Amino acid sequence: MLLQGILIALWYDWQMALQHLEQRQATAHIIQKTLEYVPRLTNDFEVKKFMLGLTALLIPPDQA
């Protein structure tokens, strides 16, 4: 659930979320844990949250 929250934060305000992750030197750790957890996703709503958050890292929502 915590990863889902972080990924949704990336979707809603990717700049602020990344800024906070970087300040805590946690960006690489969060991305690693996210990619490790992807194969265990079972519910549609989990997949949606993960995809929105990961997509926000590649193409920020305000630039899409």
N, C-alpha and C positions, 0 to 999 in steps of 0.2 A: 504493500500500500504506500509506503514511503517513496519508493521509486516512481509510482504512478503520480504522486503529488508533485514530485520534482519535475517530471516530464510535462505535466499539465502547466506548471509554472513556466517552463520553457515555451510552451505554446502561447500562453497569454502575454508574457512579457519576457522574451528571450534575452534581451539586453540586461535587464535587472537580474534575472535568474543566473545568467552566466557570470555577471559581475560578482554576485554573492558566492557562487561556487569557486570562482578564481581567487577571491579573497581568502577563502578557506583552503585553497589548494586541493579542492575536491573534484574538479571537473573530470580528470582522467579516471579517477576511482568510480565516479558515478556512471560514466560511459561504459567502463569495463563491466561493472555489476549489471547494468542494463542489458548489455549484449549477452552476458552469461545467463540472465533470467529469461530472455526471449523464448527459448525452447520450452519453457515450463508454462507459458501462457495458455490458459484453457478457456477463458471467457471472452466473448466478443468485446465487452467494454474495456477489458484489460488491453487487448490488442489495439483497440482504437486509441487509447491513451498513450500507449508506447509509440505507435506510429505517428501521432500528432507531435509528440515531443521530439522524437528523432528527426522527423521532417523539419521541425523548426530549427534544428541545428544546421541542416543542409541549406534550406531556403527559408529564411525568417518570414513569418506570416505577413509582415508589413511590406515585404518585397515580392510576395507571390502574386 
